[in-house]
Amino acid sequence: MSTGLADNVKKYRRTAGLSQEGLAIAAGLSLSTVRKVEQGGHVSMDTLAILAGALSVTTSALLASEAPTSVVGPADEANRRYLAELRRALMPPIGLAASLAEPAEAEDPSAIRQGVQDGHTLYQADQYTSVARALPKLLRASEAAVSTLEGEEQQHAMIARAHALLLAGKYLTQVRQYDMAYFALAEAIRLARETGQTQLAATGIVGLGWLLLREDRFDESEQLAAQTAAEMEPRMSEATPAQLAVWGELWLRVAAAARRNNRDDVAKHARRMAKTAGGALEREHTSFPTHWSAFGPVTAEAKAIEDLALVGDARGVLRRADEGPLSAKGVKNFGRLSTNNYGRHRLDVARAHVLLGSHQDAMDELVHLRDAADVWLTHQPMARRVMTDILSTRKRTLTEEMRSMAEFLGVAG
């Protein structure tokens, strides 16, 4: 069945004067992959980016609006049930006079902030169920505090609520509940702006850039992050570590979006700016709540390696994966990646091993990640791609470890 995406690929291929075989050669892909996409079959966003590069267009130019395929099923119904309370707390019904939010007792803003910090610690520890259970109370208590307090105390309550919403947005983006995540992040940014918390608002924009990236909205993610980075550019001699960290993360968002959109010059410039911010920090900055993640020279290097993974440079990934800032000595001197960034980096390493036919090395990476962050791993499409590739390319009988991992990730053999 033809789709808008398929028609766009075909249109740009013909404009470039290429046959399907010619496009396959230019992109370094199989002819069957090109035929698959032009027949409306599913391919990964990474493959689309490679095709777009071969056609000298942005990845966004290939995308088209279409009716979504049905996702109704047990998993969809289960997610609605699991997140029902959080959805009610985050997005209560709104009538003509007021919202129909469930009544809640206002808490002191400092108690709300402490609750957010505890929730963020749980998030970093891969305790997603605990985060989901804590968020409804935090959201209701912070909303009640904003409604009942006045003057300076109300300002503190608004800031505390912005923090609670940022935690909700970060968690919901991770578990791929994007509409709810957007609502939470947009409201957090609004409250931070209203209370003059520019740094907090920029933190929300870093999160929104991640969300837009996950939704394949590359142009918007790049533009939002670049504009914010320009508005927040610090004076290096006076900048605090938190300011440098958020500014650097904004440039990471620019680079990631531009790279996936085949805007290589923009991506290279953004990587240089991120490296500048990381160099100015000297170590990974992880001081929550002034900064909600980790950023520094190690993160900047890991994300530069991610670019190599996106273009399929497996040898380049493995060559740099454990050297420089990412070596044991580098980590000792500069600090560690955040849990999520470390996991993503090792998935890039696993993918590189698969591309080079080293299936057991790839499995070792997956097993290590499962032991360290099993819940996080189940939310990573990259992990499923790696496992799918192992199943499809391994010529020998699968090991029991491989069968177990495939079952854990929901990948059919």
Phi, psi and omega in degrees: 000129180286145178230171177300319178298313180300317180296323180293317178299316181296318181298311182291329177296315180292322177299324179281356180072031182250142168280172176300320179294321178296320178293319179300317180294315181297325183271347183072029180245169177283154177298325180296328178293316178298316178298320181300313183291325180283349175261006177090011178285164182276131170226160183288162177295328177298320178294320178297321179296321178294317177298317180298320178298319179293333180267359180060040174230165175285156176299322180301329181294337181276339185284152182213154177280129179215162175292132181290152174286156183294133175241015181292131181173183183304318182295319180295317179294321180297317179298321178299319180290316183298324187257012185300314182293318178295322179296319179296320181288325184277321186227070180291157177300145181241124179259194181292324184262320185197174176280159179261044181295144178294139182299142179214154179272130179293140176247159176298136180308324180294326178291323178295316179299321178294322177297321177295318180297319177296319179295322179293324176297319177296320179299314180294334180270010176072021181264068188294324179297318179296322178296314181299325180283330182280329188297316182304316179296317180298317182293318180291317181295322180289324177294319178295322180295318179297323184286329188258333182276163182226163173060224184296324179296324177294322177299317178297322179294322178295321178294318178297320178293323177300320177296317179297321179291324176297318177298317178298316181296319180295314180296314183292328174294318180299321181266013170065036172257076197289323180295316177295320180298318180299315180302314182295315182292319180297319179291323178296316179297319180299312181295320179296319178295317182296330182262009176074020181267075185299318180298318179293319178297319179295325175299319176297323180291324173302315178295320179293324176298321176296316179299312180299323178297318180292335178270009180063029177264067191296316181301313183291319179299314179297312183296317181297313182292320181294318180296316180293320178299320179295320181289334186253006186306121184274159170276116191305324183287343184243349188291142173281160176303321180295319178296317178296322182294313180293320178298317178296320179295324176299319178292330174297321178295317178301311183297315182297316180293315182295320180297317180289342182259012179060035173252072191296322180297317178296317181298317180296318178298316181296321177297321178297319180294319178296320179295323176299315179296317179296320178295324179292332180281327180073324176227162175297131180261124184225028187277087176287141008262008178291339176215130191268001180219207173236136176214142178171197184297329180289315178297317180301320179291317180299321180286330174294323177293327177302325176299319178297322179295323182294330180264007176078020179275077185297318181294323177296320178300310183291328180295323184259352190298327184235029179241171176056226181300338182268357177288166179302319179293319180296316179298321178297321183278324190251346182102173186260157171293157170297162181304313182292317180293324176297315179299315180297320180298315181290333173293323175299321178295317179299317179297320178297319178299319179297315181299332180264006176081011180266074188295322181292323176297320177297318179297321179301321178295315180296317180297318178300316180292323178297319179294325185273324187206070187294320181293315177305317184298325181291344179264008186253107176303328179299322178297318178293324177296316179299315181293321177299318180293324177297315181296324186274340185248343180288128183271332180274169179299139179294144175281164177299324178299319180293318179296321179295318180293320179299318178294318180299320183271358179072034180255126180280135179275000000 
